[in-house]
Amino acid sequence: MSKPSLPAPVPQGALHLYRHLLREASYLPPVCQPFISERITARFRKHRPDPDPAPSLHQASHGLRYLRAANAGDMTRMRRVLLLAFGRIGRRRRELLDRLVRKDPPADSAALQELIHSASARSGSEPADGPDDWLAKWDVGKIRAFLASQSQAGIQSSPRPVLKSKHVNPEKSIPTENTWGRPLHPRLARSKLKKAWKKLIDRVLPPVPHGEWEVLRDLAAGKLTGPEWTVPARRPVAAPSDEAGSQEQLWHWVPYTIQPVRQVERKHSRRFKLMTGSVDDGSLLGSSPAKVHNYTARFWRRLYSHVWHMTATMEKKPVGNGWNIKWGNARLELSPPTAGHAEFFQGVSKDGRLSATPAKGQKKQPSPVG
């Protein structure tokens, strides 16, 4: 992963900013590029007819600086980009949640006839089979099965609130009586139940398609190493001509006379250099950016493994009623010792004791206890 050597461009218009965003997205990991590029295109098309594009352009400029910082070596921002791409946070998470809570279509003609009959039997505001609201349209059994699986997965560093086994049944948190000891009104109980389900669904890390889950698994294991899975390198910047290089940069001293020095030099500080893309120009706070990581193959495997550990896939069992839910199991395996390290363990058994007979070419060491 190469670092940008030019400061982030000042957007001269929507098209100029749009091109820079797509170019910066092309330097992300290939597994993230389709989602990020699609979101950039969709956002620009959505806000194209806005009468005042200034707020949207300001937000897009922040997104450009965010992507440049992630590509330049900011691990925290790169982790967030992967979480967005795999639906752990953001818009894609909401789309995956919509697929999770939605009831499956009828599997055969008998199930379709039963659904039509139950729909025609409803009349008025209170149907015969219960209230007709958004919670009635959810597949509660399917959601409850996934909630139980997530509560037992032992997910660490989750971007959502922790889900425990006591949260799986929100009906238990609904009181049966009100403050005066009278039975709770059904509508009030229903409102409390819907509020509890909304709070519970905020903790869910929804499942992804099985094929995407397998790709993430292979990336975490280091099995996908072809050129189509390699993070692209940044193209080199064109060298300046002799005429452009001979011109000395002018010092803009006016801001230093009307603003505090700390505020003027803020964009050159080590903390914000990754976001601003500024180069070291001899300013008071000028030096290399802070918290810059050199992305390696080992780093990508660990990052993919971290995201895979909080990602699941969910499929209906072919026989019977139930679901097959699999979570990423990021097992850390010890790497084999090098030749230099293995020398220290010659003559030591698997249980950590010295062997009775030393290895060839080795003298028997005296016991430390006399």
C-alpha positions as CSV (number, residue, x, y, z in Angstrom):
1,M,0.0,0.0,0.0
2,S,1.7,3.2,-1.2
3,K,1.1,6.6,0.4
4,P,-0.1,9.6,-1.5
5,S,2.6,12.2,-2.1
6,L,0.4,15.1,-3.0
7,P,-2.0,17.0,-0.7
8,A,-5.7,16.4,-1.1
9,P,-7.0,18.6,-3.9
10,V,-9.3,21.4,-3.2
11,P,-12.6,20.5,-5.0
12,Q,-13.3,22.9,-7.8
13,G,-16.8,21.4,-8.4
14,A,-18.9,18.3,-8.0
15,L,-17.5,16.5,-11.0
16,H,-13.9,17.2,-9.9
17,L,-14.7,15.8,-6.5
18,Y,-16.6,12.9,-7.9
19,R,-13.6,11.8,-10.0
20,H,-11.2,12.1,-7.1
21,L,-13.5,9.9,-4.9
22,L,-13.7,7.2,-7.5
23,R,-10.0,7.3,-8.0
24,E,-9.3,7.0,-4.3
25,A,-11.8,4.1,-4.0
26,S,-9.8,2.2,-6.7
27,Y,-6.8,2.0,-4.2
28,L,-8.9,0.2,-1.6
29,P,-8.8,-3.6,-1.2
30,P,-10.6,-5.2,-4.2
31,V,-13.2,-6.8,-1.9
32,C,-14.3,-3.3,-0.8
33,Q,-14.1,-1.5,-4.1
34,P,-17.6,-2.5,-5.6
35,F,-19.5,-1.4,-2.5
36,I,-17.6,1.9,-1.9
37,S,-17.7,2.9,-5.6
38,E,-21.5,2.1,-5.8
39,R,-22.1,4.2,-2.7
40,I,-20.2,7.2,-4.1
41,T,-22.2,7.0,-7.4
42,A,-25.5,6.6,-5.6
43,R,-24.9,9.5,-3.3
44,F,-23.9,11.9,-6.1
45,R,-26.9,10.9,-8.1
46,K,-29.2,11.3,-5.1
47,H,-28.0,14.9,-4.3
48,R,-27.6,16.0,-7.9
49,P,-30.9,18.0,-8.1
50,D,-30.3,19.7,-4.7
51,P,-30.7,23.5,-5.0
52,D,-27.8,24.1,-2.6
53,P,-25.1,21.5,-3.1
54,A,-22.6,23.1,-0.6
55,P,-23.4,20.8,2.4
56,S,-23.2,17.7,0.2
57,L,-19.9,18.8,-1.3
58,H,-18.6,19.5,2.1
59,Q,-19.5,16.0,3.3
60,A,-18.0,14.5,0.1
61,S,-14.8,16.4,0.7
62,H,-14.6,14.8,4.2
63,G,-15.2,11.4,2.6
64,L,-12.3,12.0,0.2
65,R,-9.9,12.9,3.0
66,Y,-11.2,9.9,5.0
67,L,-10.4,7.5,2.1
68,R,-7.0,9.0,1.5
69,A,-6.1,8.6,5.2
70,A,-7.2,5.0,5.1
71,N,-5.1,4.3,2.1
72,A,-2.2,6.2,3.5
73,G,-1.9,3.9,6.6
74,D,-4.6,4.8,9.1
75,M,-5.5,1.4,10.4
76,T,-8.6,2.7,12.3
77,R,-10.1,4.2,9.2
78,M,-9.3,1.2,7.1
79,R,-11.0,-1.1,9.6
80,R,-14.1,1.1,9.4
81,V,-14.1,0.9,5.6
82,L,-14.1,-2.9,5.8
83,L,-16.9,-2.9,8.4
84,L,-18.9,-0.7,6.0
85,A,-18.2,-3.0,3.0
86,F,-19.2,-6.2,4.9
87,G,-22.3,-4.7,6.5
88,R,-21.2,-4.6,10.1
89,I,-22.1,-0.9,10.2
90,G,-23.7,1.7,8.0
91,R,-26.2,1.4,5.2
92,R,-25.4,-2.1,4.1
93,R,-26.0,-3.3,7.6
94,R,-29.5,-1.9,7.5
95,E,-30.1,-3.6,4.1
96,L,-28.9,-7.0,5.6
97,L,-31.2,-6.4,8.6
98,D,-34.1,-5.9,6.3
99,R,-33.4,-9.3,4.7
100,L,-33.1,-10.9,8.1
101,V,-36.4,-9.7,9.6
102,R,-38.4,-10.2,6.4
103,K,-40.6,-13.3,6.2
104,D,-39.6,-15.8,3.5
105,P,-42.0,-16.1,0.5
106,P,-44.3,-19.1,0.4
107,A,-42.4,-22.3,-0.6
108,D,-45.3,-24.0,-2.3
109,S,-48.9,-23.5,-3.4
110,A,-50.4,-24.8,-0.1
111,A,-48.4,-22.2,1.8
112,L,-49.5,-19.5,-0.6
113,Q,-53.2,-20.4,-0.3
114,E,-52.8,-20.3,3.5
115,L,-51.2,-16.8,3.3
116,I,-54.0,-15.5,1.1
117,H,-56.7,-17.0,3.4
118,S,-55.2,-15.4,6.5
119,A,-54.9,-12.0,4.7
120,S,-58.5,-12.1,3.5
121,A,-59.7,-13.0,7.1
122,R,-58.4,-9.7,8.4
123,S,-61.0,-7.0,8.8
124,G,-60.9,-3.7,10.7
125,S,-58.0,-2.4,12.7
126,E,-57.8,-5.5,14.9
127,P,-57.3,-8.6,12.8
128,A,-58.4,-12.0,14.1
129,D,-54.8,-13.3,14.4
130,G,-53.4,-10.3,16.3
131,P,-52.4,-6.7,15.7
132,D,-51.3,-5.7,12.2
133,D,-48.1,-3.6,12.6
134,W,-44.5,-3.8,11.5
135,L,-43.6,-6.3,14.2
136,A,-46.3,-8.7,12.9
137,K,-44.5,-8.6,9.5
138,W,-41.2,-9.7,11.1
139,D,-40.1,-13.4,11.1
140,V,-39.7,-13.5,14.9
141,G,-38.7,-17.1,15.0
142,K,-35.9,-16.6,12.5
143,I,-34.7,-13.5,14.3
144,R,-34.7,-15.3,17.7
145,A,-32.7,-18.2,16.3
146,F,-30.0,-15.8,15.0
147,L,-30.0,-13.8,18.2
148,A,-29.3,-17.0,20.2
149,S,-26.5,-17.8,17.9
150,Q,-24.9,-14.4,18.1
151,S,-25.1,-14.3,21.9
152,Q,-23.1,-17.6,22.0
153,A,-20.5,-16.6,19.4
154,G,-18.3,-14.7,21.8
155,I,-17.7,-11.7,19.5
156,Q,-15.0,-9.3,20.6
157,S,-14.6,-5.7,19.6
158,S,-18.0,-5.6,18.1
159,P,-19.1,-2.2,16.6
160,R,-22.6,-2.8,18.0
161,P,-23.7,-3.1,21.7
162,V,-23.0,-6.4,23.2
163,L,-25.7,-9.0,22.8
164,K,-26.1,-11.4,25.7
165,S,-28.4,-14.5,26.2
166,K,-30.7,-12.5,28.5
167,H,-31.6,-10.2,25.7
168,V,-32.9,-12.9,23.4
169,N,-36.5,-12.9,24.8
170,P,-37.7,-9.3,25.0
171,E,-41.1,-10.5,26.1
172,K,-39.7,-11.1,29.6
173,S,-39.0,-7.4,30.1
174,I,-42.6,-6.4,29.5
175,P,-44.5,-6.0,32.9
176,T,-47.9,-7.6,33.3
177,E,-49.3,-4.9,35.6
178,N,-49.1,-1.1,35.5
179,T,-48.1,1.2,38.4
180,W,-51.5,0.8,40.1
181,G,-51.4,-3.0,40.0
182,R,-53.9,-3.3,37.2
183,P,-53.4,-5.5,34.1
184,L,-51.4,-3.7,31.4
185,H,-53.5,-2.5,28.5
186,P,-52.8,-4.7,25.4
187,R,-51.9,-1.6,23.2
188,L,-49.5,-0.4,25.8
189,A,-48.0,-3.8,26.2
190,R,-47.6,-4.0,22.4
191,S,-45.9,-0.6,22.3
192,K,-43.5,-1.6,25.0
193,L,-42.8,-4.9,23.1
194,K,-42.1,-3.1,19.8
195,K,-39.7,-0.7,21.7
196,A,-37.9,-3.6,23.2
197,W,-37.5,-5.3,19.8
198,K,-36.1,-2.1,18.3
199,K,-33.6,-1.8,21.1
200,L,-32.7,-5.5,20.6
201,I,-32.3,-5.3,16.8
202,D,-29.7,-2.5,17.3
203,R,-27.3,-5.1,18.7
204,V,-27.6,-7.5,15.8
205,L,-24.7,-8.1,13.3
206,P,-26.8,-9.5,10.4
207,P,-25.7,-12.5,8.3
208,V,-24.1,-12.1,4.9
209,P,-24.6,-14.3,1.8
210,H,-22.8,-17.6,2.0
211,G,-20.5,-16.9,-1.0
212,E,-19.3,-13.6,0.5
213,W,-18.7,-15.3,3.9
214,E,-16.5,-17.9,2.2
215,V,-14.5,-15.2,0.3
216,L,-13.9,-13.4,3.6
217,R,-12.8,-16.7,5.2
218,D,-10.3,-17.5,2.4
219,L,-8.9,-13.9,2.7
220,A,-8.4,-14.3,6.4
221,A,-6.6,-17.7,5.8
222,G,-4.4,-16.2,3.1
223,K,-5.7,-18.5,0.4
224,L,-6.7,-15.8,-2.1
225,T,-3.4,-14.4,-3.2
226,G,-4.0,-13.8,-6.9
227,P,-3.6,-10.4,-8.6
228,E,-7.3,-9.9,-8.5
229,W,-7.2,-9.9,-4.7
230,T,-4.0,-7.9,-4.2
231,V,-4.4,-4.3,-3.0
232,P,-3.4,-2.1,-5.9
233,A,-0.4,0.2,-5.7
234,R,-0.8,3.9,-6.1
235,R,0.4,5.2,-9.5
236,P,3.6,7.4,-9.2
237,V,3.1,11.1,-9.4
238,A,4.5,12.9,-12.5
239,A,7.8,14.6,-11.9
240,P,7.6,18.4,-12.1
241,S,9.4,20.2,-15.0
242,D,12.5,22.3,-14.5
243,E,10.6,25.5,-14.8
244,A,8.0,24.5,-12.3
245,G,10.7,23.2,-9.9
246,S,12.8,26.4,-10.1
247,Q,10.0,28.6,-8.8
248,E,10.1,29.1,-5.1
249,Q,7.0,28.7,-3.0
250,L,5.7,31.9,-1.6
251,W,5.0,32.1,2.1
252,H,1.4,33.1,2.8
253,W,2.0,35.2,5.9
254,V,-1.4,36.9,6.1
255,P,-3.2,34.1,8.1
256,Y,-0.4,34.3,10.7
257,T,-1.3,38.0,11.4
258,I,-5.0,37.5,11.9
259,Q,-5.2,34.0,13.5
260,P,-3.4,32.1,16.2
261,V,-0.4,30.2,15.0
262,R,-1.8,27.0,16.4
263,Q,-4.9,27.3,14.3
264,V,-3.0,28.1,11.2
265,E,-0.6,25.2,11.7
266,R,-3.3,22.7,12.7
267,K,-3.6,21.1,9.2
268,H,0.2,20.5,9.3
269,S,0.2,18.7,12.7
270,R,1.1,15.1,12.7
271,R,-2.4,14.1,13.9
272,F,-4.2,15.7,10.9
273,K,-1.6,15.2,8.1
274,L,-3.3,12.0,7.0
275,M,-6.6,13.8,6.6
276,T,-5.3,16.9,5.0
277,G,-2.6,15.2,2.8
278,S,-0.2,18.1,3.5
279,V,3.5,17.6,2.9
280,D,6.3,18.7,5.1
281,D,7.0,22.3,4.1
282,G,9.1,23.3,7.1
283,S,6.3,24.5,9.3
284,L,6.5,24.6,13.1
285,L,4.6,21.4,13.5
286,G,5.9,19.7,10.4
287,S,7.1,16.1,10.5
288,S,5.9,12.7,9.4
289,P,2.2,11.9,10.0
290,A,1.3,10.2,13.3
291,K,-0.2,6.6,13.5
292,V,0.9,5.6,10.0
293,H,1.0,1.9,9.4
294,N,2.8,0.1,6.6
295,Y,0.2,-2.4,5.2
296,T,1.6,-5.9,4.8
297,A,0.1,-9.2,3.8
298,R,0.1,-10.2,7.5
299,F,-1.8,-7.1,8.4
300,W,-4.5,-7.8,5.8
301,R,-4.9,-11.4,7.0
302,R,-5.3,-10.2,10.6
303,L,-7.8,-7.5,9.6
304,Y,-9.8,-9.9,7.4
305,S,-9.8,-12.4,10.3
306,H,-11.0,-9.7,12.7
307,V,-14.0,-8.8,10.4
308,W,-14.7,-12.5,9.7
309,H,-14.9,-13.3,13.4
310,M,-17.9,-10.9,13.6
311,T,-19.6,-12.1,10.4
312,A,-22.1,-15.0,10.0
313,T,-24.0,-16.8,7.3
314,M,-27.5,-18.2,7.8
315,E,-29.2,-20.8,5.6
316,K,-32.4,-22.8,6.1
317,K,-32.0,-26.5,6.9
318,P,-32.9,-28.7,3.9
319,V,-34.9,-31.0,6.2
320,G,-37.1,-29.9,9.0
321,N,-37.6,-26.4,10.6
322,G,-34.4,-24.7,11.6
323,W,-31.4,-22.7,10.5
324,N,-27.7,-23.4,9.9
325,I,-25.8,-20.5,11.3
326,K,-22.0,-20.3,11.0
327,W,-19.8,-17.7,12.5
328,G,-16.2,-16.9,11.5
329,N,-13.9,-18.7,13.9
330,A,-10.6,-16.8,13.9
331,R,-8.2,-19.3,15.5
332,L,-4.7,-18.0,16.1
333,E,-2.2,-20.7,15.3
334,L,1.4,-20.6,16.4
335,S,3.9,-20.1,13.7
336,P,6.7,-22.7,13.4
337,P,10.0,-21.7,15.0
338,T,12.9,-20.6,13.0
339,A,16.2,-22.4,13.0
340,G,17.7,-20.0,15.4
341,H,14.8,-20.3,17.9
342,A,14.6,-24.1,17.5
343,E,18.2,-24.4,18.8
344,F,17.1,-23.3,22.3
345,F,14.6,-26.2,22.5
346,Q,16.9,-29.1,21.5
347,G,16.7,-31.9,24.0
348,V,13.4,-30.7,25.5
349,S,10.4,-33.0,25.4
350,K,6.9,-32.0,24.5
351,D,5.9,-31.6,28.2
352,G,8.8,-29.2,28.7
353,R,11.3,-31.5,30.4
354,L,14.9,-32.2,29.5
355,S,15.5,-35.5,27.7
356,A,17.5,-38.2,29.5
357,T,19.9,-38.5,26.5
358,P,21.1,-35.2,24.9
359,A,21.1,-34.7,21.2
360,K,24.1,-35.6,19.1
361,G,26.9,-33.1,19.3
362,Q,25.6,-31.7,22.6
363,K,27.0,-32.1,26.1
364,K,24.7,-33.0,28.9
365,Q,23.8,-29.9,30.9
366,P,24.1,-30.1,34.7
367,S,20.9,-29.9,36.6
368,P,20.2,-26.4,38.0
369,V,19.2,-28.0,41.4
370,G,22.3,-29.5,43.0
